[in-house]
Amino acid sequence: MSLKIRLTSEEFLSDFRKGDKLIPIITATVLLSDKEWKGPRNLYDMLDVKDDTLLRFTPNCPSI
């Protein structure tokens, strides 16, 4: 017996159904060194963005 699921054209194209939910993700980075980190400490420092308007739509993710 085969189970057929009807998808709208939008659901088919995006592979995301109306009832689907996202799972939150937390990213952690740990430096295991006795040397001081001299690289970027947040996402904004890693981006080369010419238009600051785009940054309003990007979370900064600062280090703690």
Secondary structure, DSSP 8 states (H G I E B T S, - for coil): --------HHHHHHT--TT--------------SS---S-SSHHHH---S-GGGGGGS------
